[in-house]
Amino acid sequence: HTRPTSSRTAKSRDDRDAEFDSQKQAGARGRGRGRGENVKRKSASPFSNTETAPQGGAAHAGGRKYPGKKFPGKGNAAKKFASKKFGSKPGDGSSAESLIETARFSELVLKYARAAKPEAIGPSRSPEALAKLDYALELEVKNRALQEFWTAHRLPDKPNRILPSPKPRHYRTTTKRRVVFDKGHYHLDFLPGKPAEAERLGALSQLEPLEHSQLYAFLIGKLNQPAYKELAQVLNYLIIRGDYARFTVLFNVNRLNANVVRKAKLLGDHLQEMDAPKVVSAFLFFDPTQSTFYMDQRSPDGPWKLKKLFGPDDVRFKVRERLYAFHPTAFCQVNGSILPLFLEKAEQLLKARPEQRLLDLYCGFGFFGLELGAKYTETIGIEAAGVAIESAIRMATHQSSPALPPHATKASQASHAKPSAEASVATTVTGLGKHPAQPGTSAPKKLGRMHFKGGRIRAASLEKLLPPPDQTPEAILLDPPRQGTEPGVIRGLASRQPMRILHIFCDLDTLPREVSQWRKAGYMVSKVVPLDMFPGTDNLEVMVLFIPDRYGILNRVDKKPPEGYTGPHHGGGTHRSPEDED
């Protein structure tokens, strides 16, 4: 997906203006909804002309649109363009290539948001930078930023419009407050700055459930009482998790002794007595390093210890008809309202077949594998050694033996201690499900075998973690952490020749690099489905479906097979069918 070098940069401004006018007229005569129409049509959005980015890929320089060009070329013209567009200066090494690197999605979102309604936009480092925007306007901002991001990085295909969150505000199911001592009182720090001001802003959060604010207000009131001084002195964070009706409180402490435990249990008794919000469990989370880890990292390394104060051993929530129960420190998506849609879209894109094997990589506590695995002959989930994979194993065991309660044995309590890497890598659980018999068939076919393993996903470890490639067709779902996959992992997975690959990105700045690796390995983009997993912020979740490039036509998934082709039609094929269009 390359573009020939253009001589446009050598032309004068008058020449460029004349060419612009001629292309505009040509577009108006016959291009329909192509670039010509995008250039001709006047934007009715709240954005200024200098900030509007048509979907056809027109670049802007000095407020003028140039249809069909992503960049004005290289050299001085590109440097001037980068200076006007992103604030870089001539002579600082700027070029068309460095411009691509500078086109960070979050910066593009904030640029369009400030152009639309500058008084409503928070600081760039704010966790709620867009929370004061009307949600319809926020979606327009993000859609425009995504289109420009796609264009700037010369990515193949085009993303669908962003799927909105069912709860655009007050949706976060995991929140935290740093406990700080200032001017003789303890405060809960929500944003960097003065603790008292940060506490006030935290109480007015637009993204956190109102019940979280009520719990934080109750807890800080208790911590400022002399009876809880010993507990307040050792607190790093207060953390709240759960769904929208039942909550779990974690006290992240840097010192643990009998007095701290006694004070925490006393405070836990008060939490249990509250009618609303409903707190169903509480834990002491011991972190002597006082790190910034608090549940937003998938595979933490540290001397973590967890002590239950009251309630169930696990955090529980329901998605569709499945009840998930995972360790209180395991990673989980923060927007519970969009998770049913998340599962639905993954299911639609993967198009499971009963003869396939599903490789669920970076599986966490088995969010995708446990729900989708029943439609495959086998599901293999891989996650770094730790409490998340043990939660998946425990739920898979319960799924294969419904009579066994998920918390009836000591295994659940034992899982709160960090397992050794060797033990967790060797752990495998198989659950058997049955596919209902269809009319006219004999016996029901056994499906849904599930294996969950712990181990770090590296190029060198794939052979050990995954079964040897055989005649079983495979689909791969991978949802790596923010930093993306490790070097060589994509190449190693592509060598297994899977039929479909669903790669989920929670940090768009890693997407261009990873898409390029898949394409070099022989896979092309079939569909791009963005979800607004993080409303009110400058972030986005994107699902990218890859299929094999069987005809050497990368970036063209709608081309028909060559005449006379009699090869297999593997899962996604190489053209879009009507069912692919949403």
C-alpha positions as CSV (number, residue, x, y, z in Angstrom):
1,H,0.0,0.0,0.0
2,T,2.5,2.5,-1.2
3,R,2.2,5.8,-3.0
4,P,4.4,7.0,-5.9
5,T,6.6,10.0,-5.2
6,S,4.9,13.2,-6.3
7,S,6.4,16.2,-7.9
8,R,3.8,18.4,-6.1
9,T,6.4,19.8,-3.7
10,A,8.3,21.4,-6.6
11,K,5.3,23.3,-7.8
12,S,4.5,26.9,-6.9
13,R,1.4,27.8,-4.8
14,D,-0.4,29.0,-7.9
15,D,0.2,25.7,-9.7
16,R,-1.1,23.8,-6.7
17,D,-4.2,26.1,-6.5
18,A,-4.9,25.5,-10.2
19,E,-4.5,21.7,-9.8
20,F,-6.7,21.8,-6.7
21,D,-9.5,23.6,-8.6
22,S,-9.3,21.2,-11.6
23,Q,-9.5,18.1,-9.3
24,K,-12.4,19.7,-7.5
25,Q,-14.3,20.1,-10.7
26,A,-13.5,16.6,-11.8
27,G,-14.8,15.3,-8.5
28,A,-18.0,17.2,-8.8
29,R,-18.6,15.8,-12.3
30,G,-18.4,12.1,-11.7
31,R,-16.8,10.7,-8.6
32,G,-20.0,10.3,-6.6
33,R,-19.0,9.6,-3.0
34,G,-15.3,9.5,-3.8
35,R,-12.6,12.1,-3.0
36,G,-14.1,14.6,-5.4
37,E,-17.3,14.8,-3.5
38,N,-15.5,14.9,-0.2
39,V,-13.6,17.9,-1.3
40,K,-16.6,19.7,-2.9
41,R,-18.9,19.2,0.1
42,K,-18.8,21.9,2.7
43,S,-18.5,20.6,6.2
44,A,-21.4,21.2,8.5
45,S,-19.5,20.2,11.6
46,P,-18.4,22.5,14.3
47,F,-14.8,22.2,13.2
48,S,-13.0,25.0,11.4
49,N,-12.0,24.6,7.8
50,T,-8.4,24.3,8.7
51,E,-9.1,21.4,11.0
52,T,-11.5,19.4,8.8
53,A,-10.1,16.1,7.4
54,P,-12.2,14.6,4.7
55,Q,-12.4,10.8,4.7
56,G,-11.0,10.7,1.3
57,G,-7.6,11.4,2.7
58,A,-7.1,15.1,1.8
59,A,-4.2,16.7,3.6
60,H,-4.3,20.3,4.7
61,A,-1.6,22.9,4.6
62,G,-2.2,26.5,5.7
63,G,-5.9,25.9,5.7
64,R,-6.1,24.7,2.1
65,K,-7.2,21.2,1.1
66,Y,-5.2,19.0,-1.3
67,P,-7.3,16.1,-2.5
68,G,-5.7,12.7,-2.8
69,K,-2.5,13.6,-0.9
70,K,-1.6,12.4,2.6
71,F,1.6,14.6,2.7
72,P,3.0,17.2,0.4
73,G,6.0,15.1,-0.2
74,K,9.5,15.3,1.4
75,G,12.0,18.0,2.0
76,N,11.2,21.6,2.9
77,A,7.5,21.3,1.9
78,A,7.1,18.4,4.3
79,K,8.9,20.3,7.1
80,K,6.6,23.3,6.6
81,F,3.6,21.1,6.6
82,A,4.7,19.3,9.8
83,S,5.4,22.7,11.4
84,K,1.8,24.0,10.7
85,K,0.1,20.7,11.4
86,F,1.9,19.4,14.6
87,G,4.0,22.3,15.8
88,S,7.4,21.0,14.7
89,K,10.0,23.4,13.4
90,P,12.0,23.4,10.2
91,G,15.5,22.2,10.8
92,D,14.6,19.9,13.7
93,G,14.7,16.8,11.6
94,S,11.0,16.9,10.6
95,S,10.0,15.0,7.5
96,A,7.0,13.1,6.2
97,E,8.2,10.1,8.1
98,S,8.7,11.9,11.4
99,L,5.2,13.4,10.8
100,I,3.8,9.9,10.8
101,E,5.5,9.2,14.1
102,T,4.1,12.4,15.6
103,A,0.5,11.6,14.6
104,R,-0.4,10.1,17.9
105,F,-4.1,9.3,18.2
106,S,-4.6,11.0,21.6
107,E,-3.1,14.3,20.2
108,L,-5.3,14.2,17.2
109,V,-8.4,13.7,19.4
110,L,-7.5,16.6,21.6
111,K,-6.8,18.8,18.6
112,Y,-10.2,18.2,17.1
113,A,-11.9,18.5,20.5
114,R,-10.3,21.9,21.2
115,A,-11.3,23.1,17.7
116,A,-14.9,22.1,18.5
117,K,-15.3,23.3,22.0
118,P,-12.1,24.5,23.7
119,E,-13.7,25.6,26.9
120,A,-14.9,22.0,27.6
121,I,-11.6,20.2,27.2
122,G,-9.5,19.3,30.2
123,P,-5.6,19.2,30.3
124,S,-3.9,16.6,28.0
125,R,-2.9,14.5,31.0
126,S,-6.3,14.5,32.6
127,P,-8.0,11.1,32.8
128,E,-11.3,12.8,31.9
129,A,-10.1,15.1,29.1
130,L,-13.4,14.9,27.1
131,A,-15.8,14.2,29.9
132,K,-17.5,17.6,29.6
133,L,-18.2,17.2,25.9
134,D,-21.7,16.2,24.7
135,Y,-21.3,12.5,23.8
136,A,-22.5,12.9,20.2
137,L,-19.8,15.6,19.7
138,E,-17.2,13.4,21.4
139,L,-17.9,10.5,19.0
140,E,-17.6,12.9,16.0
141,V,-14.3,14.1,17.4
142,K,-13.0,10.6,17.8
143,N,-14.2,9.5,14.4
144,R,-12.4,12.4,12.7
145,A,-9.3,11.8,14.7
146,L,-9.3,8.1,13.8
147,Q,-9.7,8.8,10.1
148,E,-6.8,11.2,10.2
149,F,-4.7,8.8,12.2
150,W,-5.4,6.1,9.6
151,T,-4.5,8.4,6.7
152,A,-1.4,9.8,8.4
153,H,0.0,6.3,9.0
154,R,-1.1,5.0,5.5
155,L,-2.9,2.1,7.0
156,P,-4.9,-0.3,4.7
157,D,-8.6,-0.4,4.5
158,K,-10.8,2.0,6.4
159,P,-12.2,1.7,10.0
160,N,-15.9,1.5,10.6
161,R,-17.5,4.2,12.6
162,I,-16.9,3.9,16.3
163,L,-19.4,1.8,18.2
164,P,-20.7,4.0,21.1
165,S,-20.6,2.9,24.7
166,P,-24.0,2.1,26.3
167,K,-22.9,4.1,29.3
168,P,-21.0,7.1,28.0
169,R,-20.5,8.5,31.5
170,H,-20.2,7.0,35.0
171,Y,-19.1,3.7,33.5
172,R,-15.7,2.9,35.1
173,T,-15.9,-0.4,37.1
174,T,-12.4,0.0,38.5
175,T,-11.2,3.3,40.1
176,K,-8.5,4.3,42.5
177,R,-7.5,7.2,44.8
178,R,-3.9,7.8,46.1
179,V,-3.9,8.6,49.8
180,V,-1.9,11.7,50.7
181,F,-1.3,13.7,53.9
182,D,-1.4,17.5,53.5
183,K,-1.9,20.3,55.9
184,G,-2.8,18.0,58.8
185,H,-5.4,16.0,57.0
186,Y,-5.6,12.9,54.7
187,H,-6.9,13.5,51.2
188,L,-7.6,11.3,48.2
189,D,-5.6,12.4,45.2
190,F,-7.5,12.1,41.9
191,L,-5.3,14.3,39.7
192,P,-1.7,15.6,40.0
193,G,-1.8,18.9,41.9
194,K,-2.9,20.2,45.2
195,P,-4.5,17.3,47.2
196,A,-7.5,19.2,48.4
197,E,-8.4,20.4,44.8
198,A,-7.7,16.9,43.5
199,E,-10.1,15.5,46.0
200,R,-12.8,17.9,45.0
201,L,-12.4,17.1,41.3
202,G,-12.5,13.4,42.1
203,A,-15.8,13.8,43.9
204,L,-17.1,15.4,40.7
205,S,-15.9,12.7,38.3
206,Q,-18.0,12.3,35.2
207,L,-16.7,8.8,34.4
208,E,-16.8,7.0,37.7
209,P,-20.1,5.6,39.1
210,L,-21.7,7.9,41.7
211,E,-21.5,5.0,44.2
212,H,-17.7,5.2,44.0
213,S,-17.7,8.8,45.0
214,Q,-19.9,8.0,47.9
215,L,-17.7,5.3,49.1
216,Y,-14.5,7.4,48.8
217,A,-16.2,10.2,50.8
218,F,-17.2,7.7,53.5
219,L,-13.7,6.1,53.7
220,I,-11.7,9.4,53.8
221,G,-14.0,10.6,56.6
222,K,-13.2,7.5,58.6
223,L,-9.4,7.7,57.8
224,N,-9.2,11.2,59.3
225,Q,-10.5,9.9,62.6
226,P,-7.8,9.2,65.3
227,A,-9.0,5.6,65.6
228,Y,-7.8,4.8,62.0
229,K,-4.5,6.7,62.1
230,E,-2.4,3.6,61.9
231,L,-4.2,2.4,58.8
232,A,-4.2,5.8,57.1
233,Q,-0.4,6.1,57.6
234,V,0.4,3.0,55.6
235,L,-2.2,3.4,52.8
236,N,-0.9,3.8,49.2
237,Y,-4.3,3.6,47.4
238,L,-8.0,3.0,47.9
239,I,-9.4,0.9,45.1
240,I,-12.9,0.1,44.2
241,R,-13.9,-2.7,41.8
242,G,-17.1,-4.7,40.9
243,D,-20.1,-4.1,38.7
244,Y,-22.7,-1.3,38.9
245,A,-24.5,-2.8,41.9
246,R,-22.0,-4.7,44.0
247,F,-18.6,-3.3,45.0
248,T,-15.3,-4.6,46.3
249,V,-12.9,-2.3,48.3
250,L,-9.1,-2.9,48.4
251,F,-6.8,-1.1,50.8
252,N,-3.4,-1.0,49.1
253,V,-0.9,-0.7,52.0
254,N,2.9,-0.5,52.2
255,R,3.2,-2.1,55.7
256,L,1.3,-5.0,57.1
257,N,1.1,-5.9,60.8
258,A,-1.5,-7.0,63.4
259,N,-2.6,-3.4,64.2
260,V,-3.1,-2.5,60.5
261,V,-5.2,-5.7,59.9
262,R,-7.3,-4.9,63.0
263,K,-8.0,-1.4,61.9
264,A,-8.8,-2.5,58.4
265,K,-11.2,-5.2,59.7
266,L,-12.9,-2.5,61.9
267,L,-13.4,-0.3,58.9
268,G,-14.6,-3.3,56.9
269,D,-17.3,-3.8,59.6
270,H,-18.6,-0.3,58.9
271,L,-18.6,-1.0,55.1
272,Q,-20.8,-4.1,55.7
273,E,-23.3,-2.1,57.6
274,M,-23.9,0.3,54.8
275,D,-27.2,-0.3,52.9
276,A,-26.0,1.6,49.9
277,P,-23.7,1.5,48.1
278,K,-23.6,-2.3,48.6
279,V,-20.0,-3.4,49.4
280,V,-19.9,-7.2,49.1
281,S,-16.1,-7.8,49.9
282,A,-13.0,-6.0,51.1
283,F,-9.3,-6.9,51.0
284,L,-5.9,-5.7,52.2
285,F,-3.5,-5.6,49.2
286,F,0.1,-5.5,50.5
287,D,2.6,-3.6,48.3
288,P,5.7,-2.6,50.3
289,T,7.3,-1.0,47.1
290,Q,4.6,1.6,46.9
291,S,4.5,1.2,43.2
292,T,1.9,2.7,40.8
293,F,0.5,-0.8,40.1
294,Y,-3.1,-1.1,41.2
295,M,-4.9,-3.4,38.8
296,D,-4.2,-1.9,35.4
297,Q,-1.3,-4.1,34.5
298,R,-1.8,-7.6,33.2
299,S,1.3,-9.3,34.7
300,P,2.6,-7.4,37.7
301,D,5.9,-8.4,39.2
302,G,6.3,-7.8,42.9
303,P,5.8,-9.2,46.4
304,W,2.0,-8.8,46.4
305,K,0.0,-10.4,49.1
306,L,-3.7,-10.3,49.6
307,K,-5.7,-10.7,52.8
308,K,-9.5,-11.0,52.7
309,L,-11.3,-8.9,55.3
310,F,-14.8,-10.2,54.4
311,G,-17.0,-11.4,51.5
312,P,-16.3,-13.8,48.6
313,D,-12.8,-14.7,47.5
314,D,-13.3,-13.2,44.0
315,V,-14.8,-10.2,42.2
316,R,-17.9,-11.3,40.3
317,F,-19.9,-9.8,37.4
318,K,-22.2,-11.1,34.8
319,V,-21.9,-10.6,31.0
320,R,-24.7,-11.9,28.8
321,E,-25.6,-15.1,30.7
322,R,-22.2,-15.9,32.1
323,L,-21.1,-15.2,35.6
324,Y,-17.4,-14.4,35.8
325,A,-15.5,-14.7,39.1
326,F,-11.9,-13.5,39.0
327,H,-9.2,-12.7,41.5
328,P,-9.4,-9.2,43.0
329,T,-6.1,-8.1,41.5
330,A,-6.6,-9.6,38.0
331,F,-6.9,-7.3,35.0
332,C,-10.4,-6.6,33.7
333,Q,-11.8,-4.0,31.2
334,V,-13.0,-0.9,33.0
335,N,-16.2,-0.4,31.0
336,G,-18.6,-3.1,32.1
337,S,-21.4,-1.7,30.0
338,I,-19.8,-2.3,26.6
339,L,-18.6,-5.9,27.4
340,P,-21.6,-7.7,25.9
341,L,-21.1,-5.8,22.6
342,F,-17.3,-6.5,22.8
343,L,-18.1,-10.3,23.0
344,E,-20.7,-10.0,20.2
345,K,-18.4,-8.3,17.8
346,A,-15.6,-10.8,18.5
347,E,-18.0,-13.6,17.8
348,Q,-19.2,-12.1,14.6
349,L,-15.7,-11.4,13.3
350,L,-14.2,-14.8,14.1
351,K,-17.1,-16.8,12.6
352,A,-16.4,-19.9,14.6
353,R,-16.6,-23.3,13.0
354,P,-16.9,-26.5,15.0
355,E,-13.8,-28.1,13.3
356,Q,-11.6,-25.1,14.3
357,R,-9.2,-24.6,17.3
358,L,-9.2,-21.2,19.0
359,L,-6.0,-19.8,20.3
360,D,-7.0,-17.2,22.9
361,L,-3.7,-15.3,23.6
362,Y,-3.3,-12.8,26.5
363,C,-6.5,-14.4,27.7
364,G,-6.5,-12.9,31.2
365,F,-9.1,-14.7,33.3
366,G,-10.7,-16.2,30.2
367,F,-13.2,-13.4,29.2
368,F,-13.3,-14.4,25.5
369,G,-12.3,-18.1,25.7
370,L,-14.8,-19.2,28.3
371,E,-17.7,-17.6,26.4
372,L,-16.7,-18.4,22.8
373,G,-14.9,-21.7,23.3
374,A,-18.0,-23.8,23.2
375,K,-18.3,-23.2,19.5
376,Y,-14.8,-24.6,18.8
377,T,-13.5,-28.1,18.9
378,E,-10.8,-26.9,21.2
379,T,-9.8,-23.6,22.9
380,I,-6.3,-22.9,24.3
381,G,-5.9,-19.8,26.5
382,I,-2.5,-18.4,27.3
383,E,-1.8,-15.7,29.9
384,A,1.3,-14.7,31.9
385,A,1.7,-16.8,35.0
386,G,-0.3,-15.3,37.9
387,V,-3.8,-15.0,39.5
388,A,-5.6,-14.2,36.2
389,I,-4.8,-17.5,34.6
390,E,-5.7,-19.4,37.8
391,S,-9.1,-17.7,37.8
392,A,-9.6,-18.9,34.2
393,I,-8.6,-22.5,35.3
394,R,-11.0,-22.4,38.2
395,M,-13.9,-21.2,36.0
396,A,-13.2,-23.7,33.3
397,T,-13.2,-26.5,36.0
398,H,-16.5,-25.2,37.2
399,Q,-17.9,-25.1,33.7
400,S,-16.9,-28.8,33.1
401,S,-18.3,-29.8,36.5
402,P,-21.3,-27.7,37.2
403,A,-22.0,-29.5,40.5
404,L,-18.7,-28.2,41.9
405,P,-19.2,-24.7,43.3
406,P,-16.4,-22.4,42.0
407,H,-15.3,-21.5,45.6
408,A,-16.0,-24.8,47.4
409,T,-12.4,-25.9,47.6
410,K,-9.3,-24.5,49.1
411,A,-7.9,-23.9,45.6
412,S,-9.5,-20.5,45.4
413,Q,-7.9,-19.3,48.6
414,A,-4.6,-20.8,47.6
415,S,-4.7,-18.9,44.3
416,H,-4.3,-15.6,46.2
417,A,-0.7,-16.5,46.8
418,K,1.5,-15.8,43.8
419,P,2.3,-19.2,42.1
420,S,5.7,-20.1,40.8
421,A,6.3,-19.7,37.1
422,E,7.0,-23.4,36.6
423,A,3.9,-24.5,38.4
424,S,1.6,-22.1,36.5
425,V,3.1,-23.0,33.1
426,A,2.4,-26.7,33.8
427,T,-1.2,-26.1,34.9
428,T,-3.8,-27.2,32.3
429,V,-7.5,-27.7,32.8
430,T,-9.8,-29.3,30.3
431,G,-13.5,-28.8,30.3
432,L,-15.8,-30.7,28.0
433,G,-19.0,-29.3,26.7
434,K,-21.6,-30.8,24.3
435,H,-23.0,-29.3,21.1
436,P,-26.7,-30.0,20.9
437,A,-27.7,-32.7,18.4
438,Q,-29.1,-31.3,15.1
439,P,-32.2,-32.8,13.5
440,G,-31.2,-35.7,11.2
441,T,-27.9,-36.3,12.9
442,S,-26.9,-39.2,15.2
443,A,-25.0,-38.4,18.4
444,P,-24.1,-34.9,19.5
445,K,-20.6,-33.8,18.7
446,K,-18.4,-33.0,21.7
447,L,-17.1,-29.4,21.5
448,G,-15.7,-26.9,23.9
449,R,-12.5,-28.6,25.2
450,M,-10.6,-25.8,27.1
451,H,-7.0,-25.6,28.1
452,F,-5.6,-22.7,30.0
453,K,-1.9,-22.3,30.5
454,G,0.3,-19.7,32.2
455,G,3.4,-18.4,30.5
456,R,4.9,-15.3,29.0
457,I,4.1,-15.0,25.3
458,R,7.4,-14.6,23.4
459,A,8.6,-15.8,20.1
460,A,10.8,-18.4,21.8
461,S,8.0,-19.7,24.0
462,L,5.3,-20.2,21.4
463,E,6.5,-23.7,20.5
464,K,6.3,-24.7,24.2
465,L,3.0,-23.0,24.9
466,L,1.0,-24.0,21.8
467,P,0.4,-27.5,20.3
468,P,2.4,-28.4,17.1
469,P,0.6,-27.2,14.0
470,D,-1.5,-30.0,12.5
471,Q,-4.5,-30.5,10.2
472,T,-6.8,-28.7,12.6
473,P,-7.7,-25.2,11.2
474,E,-7.1,-22.4,13.7
475,A,-8.4,-19.0,14.6
476,I,-6.4,-16.7,16.8
477,L,-7.7,-14.0,19.1
478,L,-5.0,-11.8,20.8
479,D,-5.6,-9.0,23.2
480,P,-2.1,-7.9,24.3
481,P,-1.2,-5.2,26.8
482,R,-0.8,-1.6,25.8
483,Q,2.8,-2.0,24.7
484,G,1.7,-4.6,22.1
485,T,3.3,-8.0,21.3
486,E,7.0,-8.8,21.8
487,P,9.3,-9.0,18.8
488,G,8.8,-12.1,16.7
489,V,5.4,-13.1,18.1
490,I,3.4,-12.1,15.1
491,R,5.7,-13.8,12.7
492,G,5.6,-17.0,14.8
493,L,1.8,-16.9,14.9
494,A,1.5,-16.3,11.2
495,S,3.7,-19.3,10.5
496,R,0.9,-21.5,11.9
497,Q,-1.3,-20.3,9.0
498,P,-4.4,-19.5,10.9
499,M,-7.7,-18.9,9.0
500,R,-8.6,-15.8,10.9
501,I,-6.8,-13.5,13.3
502,L,-8.6,-11.0,15.6
503,H,-6.1,-8.5,17.0
504,I,-7.4,-6.2,19.7
505,F,-5.6,-2.9,20.3
506,C,-6.1,-0.8,23.5
507,D,-3.3,1.6,22.5
508,L,-3.7,2.8,18.9
509,D,-0.1,4.1,18.7
510,T,1.1,0.4,18.5
511,L,-1.4,-0.4,15.8
512,P,0.6,0.8,12.7
513,R,3.7,-1.3,13.7
514,E,1.7,-4.4,14.4
515,V,-0.5,-4.1,11.3
516,S,2.7,-3.8,9.2
517,Q,4.1,-7.0,10.8
518,W,1.0,-8.9,10.0
519,R,1.1,-7.7,6.4
520,K,4.7,-8.7,6.0
521,A,3.7,-12.1,7.3
522,G,1.1,-12.5,4.6
523,Y,-2.1,-11.3,6.2
524,M,-4.3,-8.5,5.1
525,V,-6.8,-6.3,6.9
526,S,-10.4,-7.5,6.4
527,K,-12.3,-5.3,8.8
528,V,-11.6,-2.6,11.4
529,V,-14.2,-2.3,14.2
530,P,-13.5,0.5,16.8
531,L,-15.3,0.5,20.1
532,D,-15.5,3.4,22.5
533,M,-14.3,1.5,25.5
534,F,-13.1,4.7,27.2
535,P,-15.7,7.4,26.8
536,G,-14.7,10.8,28.1
537,T,-11.0,10.1,27.4
538,D,-8.7,10.4,24.4
539,N,-8.3,6.7,24.0
540,L,-10.1,4.0,22.0
541,E,-10.3,0.2,21.6
542,V,-9.9,-1.2,18.1
543,M,-10.6,-4.7,16.8
544,V,-8.7,-5.6,13.5
545,L,-9.6,-8.8,11.6
546,F,-6.8,-10.2,9.4
547,I,-7.2,-12.9,6.8
548,P,-4.6,-14.7,4.6
549,D,-3.5,-12.9,1.5
550,R,-4.1,-15.9,-0.7
551,Y,-3.9,-14.1,-4.1
552,G,-1.1,-11.6,-3.4
553,I,-3.5,-8.7,-3.3
554,L,-2.7,-7.1,0.0
555,N,-5.0,-4.3,1.0
556,R,-7.7,-5.5,-1.5
557,V,-10.1,-7.9,0.3
558,D,-12.9,-7.4,-2.2
559,K,-11.1,-8.8,-5.2
560,K,-12.5,-12.0,-6.7
561,P,-10.4,-15.2,-6.9
562,P,-8.4,-15.7,-10.1
563,E,-10.4,-17.4,-12.9
564,G,-10.1,-21.2,-12.5
565,Y,-9.0,-21.1,-8.9
566,T,-10.1,-24.2,-7.1
567,G,-8.3,-23.8,-3.8
568,P,-9.9,-23.9,-0.3
569,H,-12.1,-21.1,1.0
570,H,-10.6,-20.8,4.5
571,G,-13.0,-19.1,6.9
572,G,-12.7,-15.5,5.8
573,G,-11.9,-16.1,2.2
574,T,-10.5,-13.1,0.3
575,H,-13.6,-11.1,-0.4
576,R,-16.3,-9.6,1.7
577,S,-19.6,-11.3,1.8
578,P,-22.9,-9.5,2.7
579,E,-22.7,-10.9,6.2
580,D,-19.4,-9.1,6.8
581,E,-21.1,-5.8,6.4
582,D,-22.7,-4.4,9.6
